[in-house]
Amino acid sequence: MLPYLVLNCNRHEHHLPVYERAPVAAEIQEELDRKLDAWYPRVIDREYGGYLSNFSYKWEQEEAQEKMIVTQARHIWTLSKLAGKYPDSSYAEYAGHGFEFLRDKMWDEEYGGFFQMVTREGVPIPDNQGDFGKTLYGNAFALYGLAAYYRLSGDPDVLYLANQLFQWLDDHSHDKVYGGYFQPLARDGTPETSGYPKDYNSGIHILEALTEFYEAWPDVTVRERLEEMFYVVRDTMTAEQGYLKLYFRDDWTHLSYRDSTEALILENINYDHVTPGHDIETAFLLLEAAHALGRDHDERTHQITKIMTDHTLETGWDNQTGGFFNIGYYFKGDDHVTILDESKNWWAQAEGLNTLLIMADLYPVDEMDYYEKFIMQWDYIKTWLFDSEHGGWYNYGLDNTPNSVRSRKSHIWKGNYHTVRALLGTLERLEVSTQ
């Protein structure tokens, strides 16, 4: 995470907002403690290794317990960061527990790379076509978790596996012609290069993983790949208005339906839309990558990340209650985004909270008034996402999705890395600013 002092190097020499930050820090610390009590050690699978995935809204353990590389690796990252903050806790042990499952059960000894999905016991699960395909997205999170655990433990076995994975991705997923990485991979690593094989989601998360890995192991080739993805995300994936374009051909031709009929646009909305949560998350990830590369004061990066944040606030933010909407679209001829999905998923609210406070520290006197929006977002989360009875966060804010009250607290696509990262980051910045 970005050090507070880096974020506080405002180039315009304004003062921080005159809000009382200590009470907000106390609330965030209290929620972080509640959240951690709900998750750990409950999700630790002492019988088969790794972490349990599926729990009901009341935190009842479900019978089906498949394990996905994304969820498993995110827990390792989260626990590694928690162990750094709380060195006298059991978090380091829990992180090592997850590393052993990745190494012994999820790594493909025959072809390399990590399987996407395994049973609770660790047996690989084929996809709907009967194949054991792999993804850049899943393996990026594996690299992310391994890098964080190596930074914590210094264990050479962890670095060895992380290096094996980095090299496997470099040999197979990395595009030596046009740059970037291919998302869909066969079991042996062969990339699927037809159609639109590059995408925003795997792109921002391999950027995230390379940032963590480079800080753990500052190798020349790792830096080259980090720089490449930094520019791809900043200058190719990000549209001029400040939102992420989603899918691309190998030569970075963008998939767009904007000139099509409304019916065709809606039919293909999953492949072409505005995603406020990812946009505001990417602003943070670009700043984090710039910091790792020693470019904290890069004007273009600051300009683009501010545009991304402002665009999200102007087009995907609920001015009435706070919270970031799920999906919008620029229809042909429109200069504004039409919101098509007003649900507010938990991870976007967490990432938005994090980025808003970063922007408040970078631009304390700004017409967007980031700190006021940060407080409004925190109030939204407290009001509509906290489950005060059972603990944890709902999948979606109850203001627009009231049936989320009965949704699972944990599943393979809902871990806690977004929320813990946001709470740790905002807490660190708030605490330092009050000293």
C-alpha positions in Angstrom: 0.0 0.0 0.0 1.1 3.6 -0.6 2.9 5.2 2.3 0.9 8.1 3.7 3.8 10.6 3.3 3.9 9.9 -0.4 0.2 10.7 -0.7 0.6 13.8 1.4 3.1 15.5 -0.9 0.5 17.8 -2.4 2.1 19.8 -5.1 -0.3 22.8 -4.6 0.7 23.3 -0.9 -2.8 23.3 0.4 -3.7 22.3 3.9 -5.5 19.1 4.7 -9.2 19.4 5.2 -10.2 20.7 8.6 -12.2 17.7 9.6 -11.8 15.7 12.7 -10.2 12.5 11.5 -9.6 10.6 14.8 -13.2 9.5 15.3 -13.4 8.2 11.8 -10.2 6.3 12.3 -11.6 4.8 15.5 -14.8 3.7 13.6 -12.7 2.1 10.9 -10.5 0.3 13.4 -13.6 -1.0 15.2 -15.1 -2.3 11.9 -11.8 -3.9 10.9 -11.7 -5.8 14.2 -15.3 -7.0 13.7 -14.6 -8.0 10.1 -11.5 -10.0 11.1 -13.3 -11.7 13.9 -16.0 -12.9 11.4 -13.4 -14.3 8.9 -10.6 -15.8 10.9 -10.0 -18.5 12.0 -13.5 -19.5 10.6 -12.3 -19.9 7.0 -9.1 -21.8 7.8 -9.5 -25.4 6.5 -7.6 -27.4 9.1 -8.7 -30.7 7.5 -7.6 -30.3 3.9 -5.6 -27.1 3.8 -6.2 -23.7 2.3 -9.3 -21.7 3.1 -13.0 -22.6 3.1 -15.1 -20.6 0.6 -18.8 -20.9 1.1 -20.7 -19.6 4.1 -24.3 -18.6 4.5 -25.5 -15.1 5.4 -25.3 -16.3 9.1 -21.8 -17.6 8.6 -22.9 -21.2 8.5 -20.4 -23.5 6.8 -21.9 -25.0 3.6 -21.3 -28.5 2.4 -19.9 -27.6 -1.0 -16.4 -26.1 -0.6 -14.7 -25.8 -4.0 -11.6 -23.7 -3.9 -10.6 -21.2 -6.6 -7.1 -19.8 -7.0 -8.4 -16.2 -6.9 -10.0 -16.6 -3.4 -7.1 -18.7 -2.0 -4.4 -16.3 -3.1 -6.4 -13.2 -2.0 -6.5 -14.7 1.5 -2.8 -15.2 1.5 -2.3 -11.5 0.5 -4.7 -10.3 3.1 -3.2 -12.4 5.9 0.3 -11.4 5.0 -0.6 -7.7 5.3 -2.5 -8.3 8.5 0.5 -10.2 9.9 2.7 -7.2 9.2 0.3 -4.9 11.1 -0.3 -7.3 13.9 3.0 -9.3 14.4 1.8 -10.9 17.6 -1.2 -12.5 15.9 -1.8 -15.8 14.2 -2.1 -14.2 10.8 1.4 -15.2 9.6 0.6 -18.8 10.5 -2.7 -18.6 8.5 -0.9 -17.1 5.5 1.7 -20.0 5.6 -1.2 -22.4 5.8 -2.6 -21.1 2.5 0.8 -21.0 0.8 1.2 -24.7 1.5 -2.1 -25.5 -0.2 -1.2 -23.5 -3.3 2.2 -25.1 -3.5 1.1 -28.7 -2.8 -2.4 -28.8 -4.4 -3.0 -26.0 -6.8 0.3 -25.8 -8.7 0.3 -27.9 -11.9 3.4 -30.0 -11.6 3.1 -31.2 -15.2 2.6 -28.0 -17.1 3.2 -25.2 -14.6 0.8 -22.4 -13.6 -2.0 -22.7 -11.1 -5.3 -24.6 -11.7 -8.3 -22.3 -11.7 -10.5 -24.5 -9.5 -10.0 -27.5 -7.2 -12.2 -29.5 -4.8 -12.0 -29.0 -1.1 -9.4 -31.8 -1.0 -7.3 -30.2 -3.8 -8.3 -32.2 -6.8 -8.4 -30.1 -10.0 -11.9 -29.5 -11.4 -12.4 -29.3 -15.2 -14.4 -26.5 -16.8 -17.7 -27.0 -18.6 -15.9 -28.2 -21.7 -14.0 -30.8 -19.6 -10.7 -28.9 -19.9 -8.4 -27.6 -17.2 -7.9 -24.2 -18.7 -6.1 -21.5 -16.8 -6.4 -17.8 -16.6 -4.1 -14.8 -16.4 -6.6 -13.4 -13.8 -6.2 -16.3 -11.5 -2.5 -16.6 -11.8 -2.0 -12.9 -11.4 -3.6 -13.2 -8.0 -1.4 -16.1 -7.2 1.6 -14.0 -7.9 0.1 -11.2 -5.8 -0.4 -13.4 -2.8 3.0 -15.1 -3.1 4.8 -11.8 -3.4 3.1 -10.4 -0.3 3.8 -13.6 1.7 7.5 -13.5 0.6 7.7 -9.9 1.7 6.4 -11.0 5.1 8.3 -14.3 5.6 11.5 -14.0 3.5 11.1 -17.7 2.8 13.2 -18.7 -0.2 10.7 -21.5 -1.1 8.0 -18.8 -1.5 10.2 -16.7 -3.8 11.1 -19.8 -5.8 7.4 -20.6 -6.5 6.7 -16.9 -7.3 9.6 -16.9 -9.7 8.4 -20.1 -11.4 5.0 -18.5 -11.8 6.3 -15.2 -13.1 8.4 -17.1 -15.7 5.5 -19.3 -16.7 3.4 -16.2 -17.3 6.2 -14.6 -19.2 6.7 -17.6 -21.4 3.0 -18.2 -22.2 0.7 -15.3 -21.4 3.0 -12.3 -22.1 2.5 -10.9 -25.7 6.0 -10.4 -27.1 4.6 -8.6 -30.2 2.1 -6.0 -28.9 2.7 -6.1 -25.2 0.5 -6.9 -22.3 -0.9 -10.4 -21.4 -3.4 -12.8 -22.8 -6.2 -13.8 -20.4 -7.5 -17.2 -21.5 -4.8 -20.0 -21.4 -4.9 -23.7 -22.0 -3.6 -26.0 -19.3 -0.2 -26.1 -20.9 -0.2 -22.3 -21.0 -1.0 -21.8 -24.7 -2.8 -18.5 -25.0 -6.1 -18.1 -26.8 -5.2 -15.2 -29.2 -8.3 -15.0 -31.4 -11.2 -12.7 -30.8 -10.6 -10.3 -27.9 -8.1 -12.1 -25.6 -7.0 -9.1 -23.6 -9.2 -7.4 -21.0 -9.3 -4.7 -18.4 -9.9 -6.9 -15.4 -7.0 -9.2 -15.8 -4.9 -6.2 -17.0 -5.4 -4.1 -13.9 -4.8 -7.1 -11.7 -1.6 -8.3 -13.4 -0.5 -4.7 -12.9 -1.3 -5.0 -9.2 0.5 -8.3 -9.0 3.6 -7.0 -10.7 3.7 -4.0 -8.4 3.7 -6.3 -5.4 6.2 -8.7 -6.9 8.6 -5.9 -7.9 8.6 -4.5 -4.4 9.3 -8.0 -3.1 12.0 -8.8 -5.7 13.3 -5.8 -7.7 14.4 -7.8 -10.7 15.1 -6.1 -14.1 12.7 -8.2 -16.1 9.9 -7.8 -13.5 10.4 -4.0 -13.7 10.2 -4.1 -17.5 6.9 -6.0 -17.3 5.6 -3.6 -14.6 6.5 -0.6 -16.7 4.8 -2.1 -19.8 1.6 -2.8 -18.0 1.6 0.5 -16.3 1.6 2.3 -19.6 -0.9 -0.2 -21.1 -3.4 0.5 -18.4 -2.7 4.2 -18.1 -2.5 5.1 -21.8 -4.2 2.3 -23.8 -7.0 0.9 -21.6 -8.1 4.2 -20.2 -10.4 6.3 -22.4 -9.9 10.1 -22.7 -13.0 10.7 -20.6 -11.5 8.7 -17.7 -13.1 5.2 -17.8 -11.6 1.8 -18.7 -12.2 0.3 -22.1 -12.9 -3.4 -21.5 -11.9 -5.9 -24.2 -9.2 -5.8 -26.8 -7.8 -7.8 -29.7 -4.1 -8.8 -29.5 -3.1 -5.5 -31.2 -5.2 -3.5 -28.7 -8.1 -2.8 -31.0 -11.0 -1.9 -28.7 -14.3 -3.8 -28.7 -17.0 -1.2 -28.8 -20.8 -1.4 -29.6 -21.4 2.3 -29.2 -22.3 2.8 -32.9 -24.7 -0.2 -32.8 -28.4 -0.4 -32.1 -29.5 -0.1 -28.5 -30.7 -3.7 -28.7 -27.3 -5.0 -29.8 -25.6 -2.8 -27.1 -27.8 -4.3 -24.4 -27.3 -7.8 -25.7 -23.5 -7.4 -25.4 -23.4 -5.1 -22.3 -21.1 -7.5 -20.4 -18.4 -6.8 -23.0 -18.7 -3.0 -23.4 -19.8 -0.7 -20.6 -18.6 1.8 -18.0 -17.7 0.1 -14.7 -17.4 2.8 -12.0 -16.0 0.4 -9.4 -13.1 -0.8 -11.5 -12.4 2.8 -12.7 -12.0 4.2 -9.2 -10.0 1.1 -8.1 -7.6 1.5 -11.1 -6.9 5.1 -10.1 -5.4 3.7 -6.9 -3.6 0.8 -8.6 -1.9 3.2 -11.0 -0.7 5.4 -8.2 0.6 2.4 -6.4 2.5 1.2 -9.5 3.9 4.7 -10.0 5.2 4.6 -6.5 6.9 1.2 -7.0 8.5 2.6 -10.1 9.8 5.7 -8.3 7.4 8.0 -10.1 5.4 9.5 -7.3 5.4 13.0 -8.9 4.7 12.0 -12.5 2.3 14.7 -13.6 0.6 12.6 -16.3 -0.2 9.8 -13.9 -1.7 12.3 -11.4 -3.7 13.9 -14.1 -5.1 10.6 -15.4 -5.9 9.2 -12.0 -7.7 12.4 -11.0 -9.7 12.3 -14.3 -10.6 8.7 -13.6 -11.8 9.5 -10.1 -13.7 12.6 -11.1 -15.4 10.8 -14.0 -16.5 8.1 -11.6 -17.9 10.7 -9.2 -19.6 12.6 -12.0 -21.2 9.6 -13.7 -21.3 6.6 -11.4 -21.8 8.1 -7.9 -25.1 8.3 -6.0 -25.2 11.9 -4.9 -28.2 11.3 -2.7 -26.9 8.5 -0.4 -23.3 7.8 -1.5 -22.2 4.6 -3.1 -21.0 3.7 -6.6 -23.3 2.1 -9.1 -22.4 -1.1 -11.0 -22.8 -0.5 -14.7 -23.4 2.5 -17.1 -23.1 3.2 -20.8 -22.3 6.0 -23.2 -25.1 5.6 -25.8 -24.5 6.9 -29.3 -24.7 10.7 -29.4 -24.8 11.0 -25.7 -22.2 13.0 -23.7 -23.3 11.5 -20.4 -23.4 8.0 -18.9 -26.8 6.2 -18.5 -26.8 4.0 -15.5 -28.1 0.6 -16.4 -27.5 -1.3 -13.1 -28.0 0.7 -9.9 -26.8 -2.1 -7.6 -23.8 -1.3 -5.4 -21.5 -4.2 -4.9 -19.4 -4.5 -1.8 -16.0 -4.4 -3.4 -16.6 -1.2 -5.4 -17.7 0.6 -2.2 -14.5 -0.5 -0.4 -12.2 0.5 -3.3 -14.0 3.8 -3.7 -13.5 4.6 0.0 -9.8 4.0 -0.4 -9.3 6.1 -3.5 -11.4 9.0 -2.2 -9.2 9.4 0.8 -6.1 9.2 -1.3 -7.5 12.0 -3.5 -8.5 14.0 -0.4 -4.8 13.9 0.7 -3.5 14.7 -2.8 -6.0 17.5 -3.5 -7.3 18.8 -0.1 -8.6 21.9 -1.7 -10.5 20.9 -4.8 -14.0 21.6 -6.2 -14.7 17.8 -6.0 -14.4 17.9 -2.2 -13.0 14.4 -1.9 -12.9 14.3 1.8 -16.6 15.2 2.2 -17.4 12.4 -0.3 -15.1 10.0 1.6 -17.2 10.7 4.8 -20.4 10.3 2.8 -19.1 7.0 1.4 -18.1 5.7 4.9 -21.6 6.6 6.1 -23.1 4.7 3.2 -21.1 1.6 4.0 -22.0 1.8 7.7 -25.7 2.2 6.9 -26.2 -0.2 3.9 -23.4 -2.8 3.9 -22.6 -3.7 7.5 -24.4 -6.7 8.9 -24.5 -5.7 12.5 -26.2 -8.9 13.6 -24.0 -11.6 12.0 -20.9 -9.6 11.0 -19.3 -9.0 7.6 -20.6 -7.1 4.7 -23.5 -7.8 2.4 -22.8 -8.5 -1.2 -24.7 -5.4 -2.3 -25.9 -2.3 -0.6 -29.4 -2.9 0.9 -30.7 0.5 -0.3 -30.9 -0.8 -3.9 -30.7 -4.6 -3.4 -32.6 -5.4 -0.2 -32.6 -9.1 -0.8 -28.8 -9.1 -0.3 -29.5 -9.5 3.4 -29.8 -13.2 2.8 -26.8 -13.5 0.4 -23.8 -15.6 1.3 -21.2 -13.8 3.4 -18.4 -15.7 1.6 -18.1 -17.5 -1.7 -15.4 -18.1 -4.3 -16.0 -14.6 -5.7 -16.4 -12.9 -2.3 -13.4 -13.0 -0.1 -12.2 -10.0 2.0 -9.2 -8.6 0.2 -10.9 -5.5 -1.2 -12.5 -4.6 2.1 -9.5 -5.3 4.3 -7.2 -3.5 1.9 -9.5 -0.5 1.9 -9.8 -0.5 5.7 -6.1 -0.9 6.3 -5.2 1.8 3.8 -7.7 4.4 5.0 -6.9 3.6 8.7 -3.2 4.1 8.0 -3.7 7.5 6.3 -6.2 8.7 8.9 -4.0 7.7 11.8 -0.8 9.3 10.4 -2.7 12.5 9.7 -3.9 12.9 13.3 -0.4 12.4 14.8 
